[in-house]
Amino acid sequence: MNLSTGRILIIVALVVAGLAVLANGFVDTGDTVAAPAGSTTPSTSGSLPPSTTETPPATATPSPQTTGVLVMALNGTDVTGAGAAAQDLLVSDGYVAPQPPADAPVSGVKKTTVYYRDDAEAAQNKSDATYIADTYFDGAPVKKLDPSFTDVVPDSVTVVVVVGDDYASTLTA
């Protein structure tokens, strides 16, 4: 064998061995080395292991209760009995009305709105209100209970429907 061919074979063997060591010889444990005191850590993107701080899981929306929810309907229209019709509809499907329907503190309401009580059970109340809005009032807006309703609505009621012209028009048609 020629002396230069032998050297080439040795160099190729060393390169292959070096690549094998680089590929398999170093195990990444995810540990980081602390920077010397007084130095600053350079900002690198993507080269550090992910943070071990866990984000809290998102709060799950409770399933709506379809019976036993304390409801009240308020008539925000000039159509007599619109609030009563809405409340009767809900009561016939298992909701509970601790008080008869009443007139809303506002009149001339165009769009029916479903309100929920914002208390310790706000998530459940909102879920119940959303279900009622979607099921009975064509996806009516859902909002926190307006403070102006406190004179009309008892504290036990968790969902309040303020009937608007959109719902009242279905009663007179």
FITI-795814 format. One record per residue (C-alpha): residue number from 1; x, z, y. Coordinates in pm, 1 decimal. Layout:
// residues N
node n->NUM east->X up->Z north->Y;
...
// end
This chain:
// residues 173
node n->1 east->0.0 up->0.0 north->0.0;
node n->2 east->118.9 up->-81.7 north->343.8;
node n->3 east->216.7 up->206.0 north->579.2;
node n->4 east->-23.1 up->98.0 north->854.9;
node n->5 east->-314.4 up->59.7 north->610.9;
node n->6 east->-250.5 up->413.7 north->490.1;
node n->7 east->-255.6 up->544.9 north->845.0;
node n->8 east->-585.4 up->368.4 north->916.9;
node n->9 east->-740.6 up->516.9 north->601.4;
node n->10 east->-624.9 up->866.1 north->704.9;
node n->11 east->-766.3 up->823.3 north->1055.6;
node n->12 east->-1101.7 up->697.4 north->918.9;
node n->13 east->-1114.8 up->990.7 north->672.5;
node n->14 east->-1044.9 up->1238.4 north->955.5;
node n->15 east->-1313.4 up->1082.4 north->1177.5;
node n->16 east->-1569.7 up->1098.9 north->894.7;
node n->17 east->-1476.2 up->1460.4 north->818.3;
node n->18 east->-1496.3 up->1547.1 north->1190.0;
node n->19 east->-1842.2 up->1394.8 north->1219.6;
node n->20 east->-1956.1 up->1586.9 north->911.7;
node n->21 east->-1829.7 up->1914.1 north->1060.2;
node n->22 east->-1997.9 up->1844.9 north->1393.6;
node n->23 east->-2326.7 up->1750.8 north->1230.5;
node n->24 east->-2344.0 up->2036.0 north->978.4;
node n->25 east->-2084.0 up->2289.3 north->1071.1;
node n->26 east->-2256.4 up->2453.8 north->1370.4;
node n->27 east->-2589.4 up->2629.1 north->1323.8;
node n->28 east->-2805.9 up->2675.8 north->1634.0;
node n->29 east->-2943.2 up->3030.0 north->1617.1;
node n->30 east->-3108.9 up->3012.1 north->1957.3;
node n->31 east->-2889.7 up->3296.8 north->2085.0;
node n->32 east->-2753.5 up->3261.4 north->2433.9;
node n->33 east->-2427.8 up->3394.9 north->2563.1;
node n->34 east->-2447.7 up->3628.6 north->2861.2;
node n->35 east->-2283.0 up->3504.4 north->3177.9;
node n->36 east->-1983.0 up->3701.5 north->3304.9;
node n->37 east->-2062.8 up->3972.4 north->3560.7;
node n->38 east->-2088.4 up->3839.4 north->3913.6;
node n->39 east->-2156.0 up->3482.2 north->3809.2;
node n->40 east->-2479.0 up->3293.0 north->3841.4;
node n->41 east->-2645.7 up->3115.4 north->3556.1;
node n->42 east->-2674.8 up->2744.2 north->3621.2;
node n->43 east->-3020.2 up->2597.1 north->3608.3;
node n->44 east->-3063.0 up->2375.3 north->3305.7;
node n->45 east->-3383.9 up->2214.3 north->3204.1;
node n->46 east->-3472.3 up->2191.6 north->2840.5;
node n->47 east->-3151.9 up->2341.3 north->2700.6;
node n->48 east->-3260.3 up->2705.2 north->2683.0;
node n->49 east->-3490.0 up->2836.7 north->2412.1;
node n->50 east->-3853.7 up->2879.0 north->2512.9;
node n->51 east->-3955.4 up->3202.4 north->2678.2;
node n->52 east->-4074.1 up->3475.5 north->2447.0;
node n->53 east->-4335.2 up->3590.6 north->2699.7;
node n->54 east->-4672.7 up->3504.6 north->2557.1;
node n->55 east->-4960.5 up->3403.0 north->2776.2;
node n->56 east->-5278.2 up->3592.8 north->2701.0;
node n->57 east->-5536.6 up->3391.8 north->2509.7;
node n->58 east->-5818.9 up->3245.1 north->2713.3;
node n->59 east->-6131.0 up->3454.4 north->2712.4;
node n->60 east->-6380.6 up->3292.0 north->2482.6;
node n->61 east->-6725.2 up->3220.8 north->2619.2;
node n->62 east->-6976.8 up->3431.9 north->2429.9;
node n->63 east->-7253.3 up->3255.6 north->2241.7;
node n->64 east->-7579.5 up->3263.7 north->2434.1;
node n->65 east->-7850.0 up->3501.9 north->2325.9;
node n->66 east->-8173.0 up->3310.5 north->2282.3;
node n->67 east->-8407.4 up->3605.5 north->2249.7;
node n->68 east->-8436.1 up->3947.6 north->2405.5;
node n->69 east->-8264.5 up->3851.0 north->2731.8;
node n->70 east->-8428.2 up->4016.3 north->3033.0;
node n->71 east->-8541.1 up->3738.2 north->3266.4;
node n->72 east->-8747.0 up->3694.8 north->3579.4;
node n->73 east->-8875.2 up->3384.0 north->3753.0;
node n->74 east->-8909.9 up->3357.4 north->4128.7;
node n->75 east->-9112.8 up->3085.4 north->4293.8;
node n->76 east->-8916.4 up->2912.5 north->4567.3;
node n->77 east->-9182.4 up->2644.3 north->4625.8;
node n->78 east->-9526.4 up->2606.7 north->4781.5;
node n->79 east->-9675.3 up->2527.6 north->4439.6;
node n->80 east->-9883.8 up->2824.9 north->4336.0;
node n->81 east->-9797.3 up->2952.9 north->3988.0;
node n->82 east->-9467.1 up->2764.4 north->3948.7;
node n->83 east->-9272.9 up->3087.9 north->3894.7;
node n->84 east->-9533.4 up->3215.0 north->3650.0;
node n->85 east->-9519.7 up->2889.7 north->3452.9;
node n->86 east->-9142.5 up->2911.2 north->3423.7;
node n->87 east->-9151.1 up->3275.9 north->3318.6;
node n->88 east->-9429.4 up->3211.1 north->3065.2;
node n->89 east->-9219.8 up->2931.0 north->2914.6;
node n->90 east->-8923.9 up->3163.9 north->2865.4;
node n->91 east->-9133.5 up->3454.8 north->2732.7;
node n->92 east->-9304.1 up->3225.3 north->2480.5;
node n->93 east->-8957.9 up->3147.5 north->2340.1;
node n->94 east->-8850.3 up->3511.4 north->2297.1;
node n->95 east->-8712.6 up->3610.1 north->2635.7;
node n->96 east->-8834.8 up->3935.8 north->2786.9;
node n->97 east->-8985.0 up->3970.0 north->3135.0;
node n->98 east->-8992.5 up->4335.9 north->3241.7;
node n->99 east->-9180.8 up->4242.9 north->3558.8;
node n->100 east->-9428.4 up->3974.1 north->3658.4;
node n->101 east->-9292.7 up->3668.9 north->3840.2;
node n->102 east->-9271.9 up->3688.0 north->4218.5;
node n->103 east->-9206.2 up->3474.4 north->4521.3;
node n->104 east->-8841.4 up->3410.9 north->4600.4;
node n->105 east->-8701.8 up->3554.2 north->4923.5;
node n->106 east->-8645.8 up->3190.7 north->5027.6;
node n->107 east->-8893.3 up->2903.8 north->5024.8;
node n->108 east->-8860.2 up->2528.4 north->5024.2;
node n->109 east->-8617.1 up->2531.7 north->4733.1;
node n->110 east->-8557.6 up->2173.0 north->4621.6;
node n->111 east->-8354.9 up->2228.5 north->4303.2;
node n->112 east->-8422.7 up->2499.8 north->4046.7;
node n->113 east->-8126.2 up->2734.6 north->4014.1;
node n->114 east->-8054.3 up->2987.8 north->3740.5;
node n->115 east->-7872.7 up->3304.6 north->3847.9;
node n->116 east->-7696.7 up->3565.0 north->3635.1;
node n->117 east->-7612.2 up->3926.0 north->3709.5;
node n->118 east->-7240.7 up->3972.8 north->3777.8;
node n->119 east->-7178.3 up->4308.6 north->3611.6;
node n->120 east->-6980.8 up->4439.4 north->3313.8;
node n->121 east->-7165.3 up->4186.1 north->3094.3;
node n->122 east->-7114.3 up->3894.4 north->3335.9;
node n->123 east->-6964.2 up->3661.0 north->3072.9;
node n->124 east->-7261.6 up->3711.7 north->2840.4;
node n->125 east->-7508.8 up->3686.2 north->3128.7;
node n->126 east->-7350.5 up->3360.3 north->3245.8;
node n->127 east->-7362.3 up->3220.2 north->2892.0;
node n->128 east->-7731.8 up->3313.5 north->2866.6;
node n->129 east->-7806.5 up->3165.6 north->3210.7;
node n->130 east->-7624.7 up->2842.2 north->3127.7;
node n->131 east->-7820.5 up->2805.6 north->2804.4;
node n->132 east->-8150.2 up->2863.7 north->2988.4;
node n->133 east->-8053.7 up->2615.7 north->3261.7;
node n->134 east->-7956.1 up->2346.7 north->3010.7;
node n->135 east->-8242.9 up->2403.1 north->2769.3;
node n->136 east->-8539.9 up->2461.9 north->2998.6;
node n->137 east->-8449.0 up->2339.0 north->3346.8;
node n->138 east->-8269.6 up->2007.2 north->3297.5;
node n->139 east->-7918.9 up->2143.1 north->3351.9;
node n->140 east->-8002.2 up->2337.2 north->3667.1;
node n->141 east->-7707.0 up->2486.0 north->3856.5;
node n->142 east->-7594.7 up->2830.6 north->3740.0;
node n->143 east->-7469.4 up->3083.6 north->3994.3;
node n->144 east->-7400.3 up->3454.0 north->4034.0;
node n->145 east->-7708.7 up->3648.8 north->4138.4;
node n->146 east->-7757.0 up->3629.1 north->4512.4;
node n->147 east->-7754.8 up->3974.7 north->4678.7;
node n->148 east->-8066.8 up->3880.4 north->4876.9;
node n->149 east->-8268.1 up->3903.9 north->4552.6;
node n->150 east->-8203.7 up->4276.2 north->4500.0;
node n->151 east->-8529.0 up->4375.7 north->4671.0;
node n->152 east->-8731.1 up->4159.5 north->4432.3;
node n->153 east->-8537.7 up->4173.7 north->4103.3;
node n->154 east->-8511.3 up->4497.4 north->3901.6;
node n->155 east->-8163.0 up->4609.1 north->3792.6;
node n->156 east->-8244.5 up->4550.8 north->3426.1;
node n->157 east->-8293.3 up->4173.2 north->3467.7;
node n->158 east->-7981.0 up->3974.3 north->3378.1;
node n->159 east->-8104.1 up->3617.8 north->3438.9;
node n->160 east->-8317.5 up->3502.6 north->3732.0;
node n->161 east->-8471.1 up->3157.0 north->3761.8;
node n->162 east->-8554.9 up->3045.0 north->4114.0;
node n->163 east->-8799.5 up->2762.4 north->4062.8;
node n->164 east->-8754.4 up->2460.7 north->4287.6;
node n->165 east->-8958.0 up->2152.5 north->4367.7;
node n->166 east->-8792.3 up->1962.6 north->4079.3;
node n->167 east->-8953.4 up->2193.4 north->3820.4;
node n->168 east->-9275.1 up->2250.4 north->4016.5;
node n->169 east->-9335.9 up->1874.5 north->4033.7;
node n->170 east->-9346.0 up->1860.7 north->3651.6;
node n->171 east->-9633.9 up->2110.7 north->3656.4;
node n->172 east->-9856.4 up->1914.7 north->3895.2;
node n->173 east->-9791.4 up->1573.8 north->3743.0;
// end
